Amino acid sequence: MEARLNIFGNPLAMKVLRHVNSAGKVLSDSTLPAATQELVKIRASQINGCGFCTDMHTKDAAKAGETSVRLNLIAAWREATVFTDAERAALELTEQGTRIADAAGGVTDAAWANAAKYYDEDQLVALVSLIALINVYNRVNVMVQQPAGGYEPGMFD
């Protein structure tokens, strides 16, 4: 399988991605817990069918110490007992924010209030921004059919 477009070799694509990656660095340096950030990126990527990002973020999370049990249960987080209430709130916000076009009212007040119970204002900014940013990456990779499976942790550092 080959990508439709070489986004890693195209100068314009690299300029765009450099800015997107800069936003990602700001978020990774925020006070939003790193484990929560990976859960959010994985769940949005699963919903969007982005194999490249799902591969990347599950491998990054595993390297950072995330357990295989938690990684395997992200898609079924509602029935899983391995996530904290704060992580569950972030996953709910991720699902609603990712499926925004499918939801009549977008993100519900209940989902927002639940997230606001666990995250301060800066963390909410980071969470909302992270959900939006991973959706950007997912859409680019899905549109160009970026192949999945070959990512090695740290290869883009």
C-alpha positions in Angstrom: 0.0 0.0 0.0 1.2 3.4 -0.9 -0.1 6.8 0.2 -1.9 8.8 -2.5 0.3 11.8 -1.7 3.8 11.9 -0.2 3.0 14.4 2.6 6.5 13.7 4.1 8.3 14.6 0.9 6.2 17.6 -0.4 7.7 21.0 0.6 4.3 22.6 1.0 2.9 19.7 3.1 6.0 19.9 5.3 5.5 23.6 5.9 1.9 23.0 6.9 2.8 20.0 9.1 5.5 22.0 10.8 2.9 24.5 12.1 0.5 21.7 13.1 3.4 19.9 14.9 4.2 23.1 16.7 0.7 23.3 18.1 1.1 19.6 19.1 4.2 20.5 21.0 2.4 23.2 22.9 -0.2 20.7 23.9 2.2 18.0 24.9 3.9 20.5 27.2 0.6 21.5 28.8 -0.6 20.3 32.2 -3.1 17.9 30.6 -1.8 14.5 31.8 0.3 12.7 29.1 -1.6 9.5 29.5 -4.9 11.3 28.9 -3.4 12.9 25.9 -2.6 9.5 24.4 -6.0 8.1 25.2 -7.7 11.1 23.5 -5.5 10.7 20.4 -6.1 7.0 20.2 -9.8 7.2 20.6 -10.3 9.9 18.0 -8.1 8.0 15.6 -10.2 4.8 16.1 -13.4 6.7 15.4 -11.9 8.3 12.3 -10.5 5.1 11.0 -7.0 6.5 10.9 -4.7 3.5 11.0 -1.5 5.6 10.9 -2.4 7.6 14.0 -3.8 4.6 15.9 -0.6 2.8 15.2 1.6 5.7 16.2 -0.2 6.6 19.4 -0.7 3.1 20.7 3.0 2.5 20.3 3.9 5.8 21.9 1.6 5.1 24.8 3.0 1.6 25.3 6.5 3.0 25.2 5.5 5.5 27.9 4.3 2.7 30.1 0.6 2.4 29.2 -0.7 -1.2 29.8 -1.9 -3.4 27.0 -5.2 -3.9 29.0 -6.0 -0.2 28.9 -4.9 0.1 25.3 -7.1 -2.8 24.2 -10.1 -1.3 26.1 -10.0 2.3 24.8 -12.7 1.6 22.2 -14.9 0.0 24.9 -14.1 2.5 27.6 -17.7 2.8 28.9 -17.7 -0.8 30.0 -14.1 -0.9 31.2 -13.1 -0.4 34.8 -9.5 0.5 34.1 -10.0 4.3 33.4 -10.3 7.0 35.9 -13.4 9.3 36.0 -11.3 12.1 34.6 -10.1 9.9 31.7 -13.6 8.8 31.1 -14.8 12.4 30.9 -12.0 13.2 28.4 -12.9 10.2 26.3 -16.6 11.3 26.3 -15.6 14.8 25.2 -13.3 13.3 22.6 -16.1 11.1 21.1 -18.6 14.0 21.0 -16.0 16.5 19.7 -14.9 14.0 17.0 -18.4 13.1 16.0 -19.6 16.7 16.0 -21.2 16.4 12.5 -23.2 13.3 13.7 -24.5 14.9 16.8 -27.6 17.2 16.6 -26.3 19.6 19.2 -22.5 19.0 19.0 -20.9 18.5 22.5 -23.6 18.2 25.2 -23.6 20.4 28.2 -23.4 17.3 30.4 -20.2 16.1 28.7 -18.7 19.5 29.0 -19.7 19.9 32.7 -18.3 16.4 33.4 -14.9 17.3 31.9 -14.9 20.6 33.7 -15.2 18.7 37.0 -11.8 17.2 36.4 -9.8 19.7 34.4 -8.9 23.3 35.0 -9.3 26.0 32.4 -5.9 25.5 30.9 -6.4 21.7 30.8 -9.8 22.2 29.1 -8.1 24.5 26.5 -5.5 21.8 25.9 -8.1 19.0 25.8 -10.3 20.9 23.3 -7.3 21.8 21.2 -5.9 18.3 21.3 -9.2 16.8 20.1 -9.3 19.3 17.2 -5.6 18.7 16.4 -5.8 14.9 16.3 -8.8 15.2 14.0 -6.7 17.3 11.6 -4.0 14.7 11.6 -6.6 11.9 11.1 -8.3 13.6 8.2 -5.0 14.3 6.4 -3.9 10.6 6.9 -7.2 9.1 5.9 -7.5 11.3 2.8 -4.1 10.4 1.5 -4.4 6.8 2.7 -1.2 6.9 4.8 -0.2 3.3 5.4 -0.1 2.1 9.0 2.1 -0.3 10.8 5.6 1.0 10.2 5.8 3.6 12.9 8.5 3.4 15.4 8.3 5.5 18.6 10.5 8.6 18.3 10.8 8.5 14.6 9.4 12.0 14.2 11.3 13.5 17.1 
